[in-house]
Amino acid sequence: MRADVRALLEDRTTRAADHDPRQLLAAKQRGRTSVSVVLPARDEERTVGAIVGTLRRAWQQEIPLVDEIVVVDSDSTDDTARVAAAAGARVVAVDSVLPELGRLPGGGKGEALWKSLAATTGDLLVFLDADLVDVDPGYVAGLLGPLLSDPSVGFVKGVYDRPLLTSEGLVPTGGGRVTELLARPLLNALWPELAGVVQPLGGEYAGRRTLLEQVPFVSGYGVEFGLLVDLTRLAGVRTLAQVDLGTRRHGHQSDAALGRMAGQVLQTALSRLPGGAPVTAADLLQFVRTDEALEAVGWDVGVVERPPMAQVRAAAGRRR
């Protein structure tokens, strides 16, 4: 095992329970540090209210560790926005943030996360997916722990087991198929210093604004892979930490949908190879059997990028 991988796993991978919330609050107050929690959401009315309510009780009412909880709503057609607001979140429509810059086609989750930098004020940002079931409030304290206790840490990834619902019931592992079949082999082969990252595509992570605003955000489902590679390239692997959050339960997608997700991750990885490998095709051909025949269905899995937010702020300042 490489020395840098061993250091990540042995020295900078902790458990959520290792980080005492009251000690974190004291560190936050000493450093006058502000914290934003961001949930990118689209059609998550079933889960978003419970997540927001749980986090508000734990980290705003009982221990004031979090200054704001922001739900960035990406064109939900259900009651996501209403439910989130009723639970106590500040809800921001993705198109209302930096409207002069419009929206990237196919921006998806990456667009929501990028715009959250402009919609929030925290020095530290915690990102959580909005489809979590029975969310543990300890996720937030765990992810903040390394950032508040060690100034050399800039980015924290969550580690967890992902149970998979099958026809035979719930099995303890098996979620995260794109991670095991694509992302992990890519990292081991091309970015071996990141081979110790347990959940490279996980949606639960935290970082310092000063770093997050210096890297681009990839559209769609390539955003987590892009952030991991870009932040490590920017600040070094020793600024990366991991926290074991236990178990993460969420909705699961079909194999075909995961194939399209994998296509976006692959496109992101190719664009980050030394010299930027040219991507000649952004189409993914999948096959569906109908009563009459086997039908080919094409999908655009290309990704685009938003520039570092620091560049956007600088350009706006020059225009003023």
N, C-alpha and C positions, 0 to 999 in steps of 0.2 A: 504494500500500500504506500502511495506517495506520502511524503511528510506533510504537505499542506492539507491533504485529505484527512490524514490521521488527526492533525491539529483541529480541523473543523469538527470532527466527530467526537474527539476526546476533550477538547478544551473549550469549544464554543457551541456545544449542543447541550442544552439544559432542559429541565422539565418546568412546566408552568408552575408547579407547586414550589419550585425553588425560589420564586420571586414573591415576596410578601407584599401585598397591596399597600399596606400602611407605610412600609419603608419606601415603596415606589412613590407614594404621594409626598412623602417628606423630601425625596430627591427632586421630584417635580417642582415643589415649592421653592426649594433652595436655588434651583436653576432657573426659576421663573419660566418654566417650559410649558407651552400650551399643546394640547392634544386634540386631534380631530379623528373621529371614526367615520369611515366612508363605506357605504354599501351601494354598489352599482346594482340597479334592479330593472328588470323588465318582466312584467306579468308574474309577480311574486306575492300576490295578495295573501296566499295561504300561509306564508312563513314570515314575511317581513315585519309584520306587527309584533309578533312574539319576540323576534330578535331585538327590535328596538326597545320594547318594553323591558326585556330582561337586562339589556345594557344600561338603560336609564336608571333602573332601580339600583343596580350594583355599583355603577361608576359615576352617577351624578347625584343620586339621593343618599346612598349609604356612605360611599367613599368617593369624593369628588375628583376622580382621576382623569375624567374626560370632559373637555370643555364644550364640544359640540358633536352631535351625531347627524350626519348628512346622508340622505338617500338621493342618489343621482338617478332619476327616472328616465329610462330610454324608451319613450313611446309606448308605455304600457297601455294595453287595451282593456285591462281589468281595473280593479280598485286599488292597485298598488300604492298610488300617491295618497289617496284618502286614508287608507289603513295606516301607512307609515306616519303621516302627519298626526293622526289621532293618537298614535302610540307615543308621540313626543319628538319625532325627528323633524329636522328641517329638510323639506323636500325641494329639490331643484330639478327642473326639467332640463335635459341635456341641451336643448336648443336655446335655452335662455342664457347660457353661459358663453361668453365671447361670441355673441351672435354675428358680429362683423366678420368672423372667420368661417361662418357656415358650418357644415358638417361633412366629414369625409364619407364617401359612399362605402357602405359596409363597415363603418367604424365600430359599431357594436360595443362590446365591453371595453376595449382599449380606448375608444373615444370618451366613454363615460369616466374612466379612471383619469385620463389626461385632463379633462375639463374639471374634475374634482380638485385639481391643484389650484385652479382659479376660483373655485367656489368655496374653499375652506381657508382657515387662517392658522391652523395648528403648525407648530414647529415640528412635531412628530405626527405622522399619519398612519393609522391602522386601517387596513383594507380587509373587509370580510364579504364573502359572497352572501347574497340575499336569499338563497334557497336552503340555508342550513336548517336542520330539524333538531329541536331540543338543544339549542345552542348553549354552551357552557360559558358563563360570563368570564371564566378564567382565561378564555382565549385572549381577551384584550390585555389583561394584566400580564399574561405570559409573553405576549409579543412585545409589550412595552418594556419588560424587565431588562433585557440586555441593553436597550437604548438608554434607559434612565440610569443604569448602574455602571455603564462602561462607555465613556465618550469616544472610544476608538471604534465602536460598533456603529455601522451606518445603515444596515439592512438586515432584517430578521425574517426568516421563512418559518412557517409553521410545519410541524411534523405530526402526522397522525395516521391511525389506521382508518381505512375507508371500507366499511361493510358494503357488500353487494347483495341486493335483493334478486334472488333467482327463483325459478319455478319450484325449487326444493326448499325455499325459505331464505332467511338472511344468513349469509356466510360472513365470518369476521373480516375477511380481506377479499380483494378482487376488484374493488373500485379503483379508478385510476389506471384504466387499461392503456390509454394513450401514453401515460408516463412510462409504463413498463415496456411497451412495445416500440416506442419511438423516442421519447425525450431522454430517457436514461441511456440507451445506446448511443444517441447523438452526443450527449455530454461526455461519456466515457471515451468516445473515439476522438472528438474534436476539441473539447474543453475539459481535459482530464482533471484539472484542478477543481472542477465542480462535481466530480464523481460522488462526493460525499453528501450532496444535497438530496435529501430523502424525498421531498415533494416539490420538484422544480416547477410543476404546473399548478400547484395549489393556490387557491384564491385567498388564503389567509396569510398575510404578511404585513410588515410595518417598516417604515423607513424615515430618515431625516429629510425634511423638505429641501435642505441645502443640496442634497445629492439627487433626490427625485427630480428636481427642476433642471438638472443638468443633462438628462438623458432623454432620447426620444421615446414616444409611446407608440407601439405597433397596434394596428387595428385588430378587432376581433379577438380570437382566442390565441393569437401569438403574443399577446402582451406580457404574460408572465415569463415566458421563455426569453423574450427580448430584454425585459428589465433585469433578469438574473445575469445574463451575459454582459449587458451594457454597464450595469452598476459595478460588476466585478472588474471589468476592463477599466472603468473610470477610477475606482478607489482601491482596488486590490482585494484579493480573496480574504485577507485577514480582517476586513471590515464586515464580513458576512457572519451571521450567527444563526442558529436554529433553536427552536423551542418545541419540545414534545407536548402537544395539546391533548393527547389521548386519542379519542375517537371522533371522527367527523361523519355525520350522517346528512345526506342530501339526496336530491333527485338524481336519477341516472338516465342517460340518453341511449338511444339505439346504436347498434354497431355502425349503421350508415352515417348517423350524425357524428359519431366519434371519428369516423373516417374523414369527414370534412374538417373537423377540428384538427386532426393530425396533419391534414394538408396545409392548414394555416401555420401550424408549428414548424413544419418542414420548410415552408417558404421563409419564415422568420430566421430559421437557422442558416439557410443558404445565404441569405443577405448579410449575415454576420461572419461569414468565413473571411479569412485574410484576403484583402483585395476586393471583397464583395462579389461573390460568385454570381454571374448573370443568370437570372431566372427567365428561361425561354418560354415557359408555359405556366399559366396560373389556373389551368382547368383540371378538374378531377372528374373522371368518368366513372360512374357507378351503375350498377345493373339491378333492375327490378323485374321479377318474373310476374307476368300477368296471365290471365286465362289463355290468351292467344299466343304470346311469345315472350322472349326475354328482351326487355326494353332498356336501352342505354339512356342514362340521364346525366347531363353535364352540369357541373357546379363550378362557379368561380371561387377559388380558395386563395386568390392573391391577397396580399396584405399591403397596406400603405402605412405611412408613419406621420405622426405629428412631431414637430421639432421640439427640442427641449423648451420647457416653459420659460426658462430664464431668457432665452432668445426672444420669445414673444413679448415678455415684459420689457426687455431692452428696446425692441423695435417700437413698442407703444410709447415708451419714454422719449425716443428720438422724434416721433411724430408730434408729441406735445411740445 
